[in-house]
């Protein structure tokens, strides 16, 4: 139940801004933002150690992040494949593999100054360009009011005036702290504890990124304790 906030500017070539909060089982090991793929040495990303894929990956002016979505393919469990290749392939600019054997996902891809979300719910594949403006995505559709955190906070993220320097993201992080006041098990929460919903996942880390057609500037920070707000130190 990860969350992505993305701002697509009206003017082509102006940086696209992104905040992504990852929810995962804290017992599932990961590697922080780095170069973990020998076959793709220019790709940087947050690696899942068990499957070897990425939650988020970037190369040059490309960035991709994968969010889980409800829906399973009509396949026996042994034939279902990991979603971890999605972000690495998208960042490297490769065609996607047979995604119909994967569990549901939302894949955000930013490349060539544009942003797109590709969705698979186990039955239907769909995709759309993300228009100019500030948008949010979780485990439903883009800006979907079924995700209460989107209804609660999208307008506030849209109203936040981002900076122009290296700490451009601070207004969004200040707002992220404010969202945590509802508590991590509230349906409106972005920094989350999903265990009451039957999932072993909690918010473990966040990334911020500014992407132009030539560069993806990504920064990474972990929460001191999963599912609990604490000041983030991005690097």
N, C-alpha and C positions, 0 to 999 in steps of 0.2 A: 504494500500500500504506500509506495513512495509518492512524493509530490514534486512536481516541476512547476516553476514560475518562469515564464518567458516573455520578454518584451521585444517585439519586432518593430523596428522604426519605419516611418513613412518613407524615408529617403534611402534608396539602395546604396550600399557601401558604408552606411553608418553601422556601428557595431550592434549586433544582437546580444542582448543581456539575458543571462539564465541563472537561476538558483534551483538546485536540485537537492532534496533531502532523501536519503536512502533509508528504507526500512528493511531490516533483515534479522534473521535469527542471530543473536550475538555469539552463539556457539559455533556458527559457521565461519571459518576463518577467511580473511581477505587480506590482500596486500594494498597499501595506500597508493595514491597516485604515483605512477612510475612507468618505466619501460620494462614490461614483463613478458613480451612476446618475441622470441628470437627470430621468428619468420616475418615479423613486422616491427623492425627495430625503431622505426620513427613514430610508432603509435605509443601514446601515453594513456594510462587509464587506471581505474580501480579494479583490481583483479580478484575474482573469486578463486580461491586456492583449490577448492575441491574439483570444480568443473574446468578450471583454466580459462574461462571466458571473462567478460568485463561487464560491470554494471554501467560504467561510463567510459568512453574512449574518445580520443581526439588525435588528429594529425593535420598539420598545416592549418588550413581554414575550414576543417571539417570537425564536427563533434556529434556524438550520438549518445543517448542514454535510454536504457530500457526500464520500463515499469511493468510490473505484473498486472494482468487483467484477468477477470473471471472467465472461465471457459477452458475446457479440455478437448483435445481432438478425440475422435471416435477410434481410438487405437488401444491395444493392450499396453499396460505400463512399460513393458520392456522395449517397446518401439517408440516411446516418447523421448525426444532428444532435448538437450539443454538449450535454453535461450541465450546462453552466454556468448555465442558467436555473433549475435546480432550487432552489438555496438562495435566490436572490433572490425567486422566486415564493412559496416557503414562508414567508420572512420577511415578505413583504408581505401574506400571507394570501390569495393568489390560488390558484385551482385549478391543478393541474399541467397542462402541455401534454401532447401525445402522447408519453409516455415510451417507448413501444414502438419508437420509431425511434432510441433511444439505446443506447450500450453499457452494460454492466452497472454497477449502482451500489447503494450503501447510502446512504439519505438519513435522517439523524437530524433530527427536528423537535421542538422544545420550544415549547409554547404552552399558555396557560391552566393553568399549573401541572402539566402532564403532558408526558411524553416518548414518542416513537414512532419506530420505525425502519421505513422502507419499502424493500423490496429488489426489484431487477430483475436477472435473470441472462440476459437475452436470450430467454428462453422463458416464464418464469413471473414474475408480479408477486405479492408477498406483503407483509404488514405485521403488526406486533404492537406493542402497548403495552409500554413498558419498565417492569417492575415496580419497586417500592421495592427499594433495595439499590445496590451498586456493580457496574457492568458494564463490559465492554470490547467494542469492535467494531473489526474490521479489514476484510479482503476476503472473509470468509465470513459466517456468521450471528452474531447476538449471543451473546457468551460461548462461541464455537465453539472447541473444543479443537484443531481443525485448524490454527488460528493459534497457533503455539507461544508467541508472546509473551503470549497470553491465559492459557495454562496456567501459564506461568512467573510472571506478575506480578499476576494479578487479585486473589488473596487479599491480597497486600501492599498494593495500592491500597485494598482494602476495609478493611484494618486501620488505615490511616493516619488520624489524627485531624486533620481540617481545622480551621482557625481560624475566628474569627467576624469579624475585621477585614478591612481592605483587602488584607492579604497572606495571606488564608485559604489560598491554594493552595500555600504554601511546602512543606508536608510532601509533597505530590505531586511537586513539582519536585525535592526532595531524593531522592525515590525514582526519579524519571526519571533523575537523574544516576547512581544506583546501577545501574539497568538497563543503562547504557551500558558497564559494565565487561565485558560479554560481547563487545564489539566490534560495529561497525556491519554486518558481513556475517553475523552469527550469526542463526539463525532466531528466536531469542528477543528480538532487539534491537527497541527502539521507535524510537530514533534510528538511522536505517538508511542503508545503502548497498545499493541493490537491483541494482546493475549485474551482480554475479555470477549473478543469477537471470535475466538477459537484459532487464532494464528500465533505462532511463537515469535513474531517479529516485533522489533522496536526500532525507533530511529537511532541509527548508529553514527551517521556522519552526514556532512553536507559539502557540496561543491558550488562554487560560483564561477562563471565563465563569461568572457566577452569575446565574441567571434566576429571576425571580419573575413572577407573573401580570401585573405592570405594567412591569417593567424587565429588560433584559438588559445586565448590566455586563460588557463584553468587554475583554480586554487582550491585547496582541500583542507578540511578540518574535521576532527572527530569530537563527538560529545564526551564529556568526562564520564558519564554513566549513560548507558543506552536508555532511551525513552525519557530522559530528563533534560530540561533546558539548562545549559551552562554557557557562559561566554565562549565564543568560537574564535580561534586564532588561525586564520587562513594563511597558507603558504603554498 
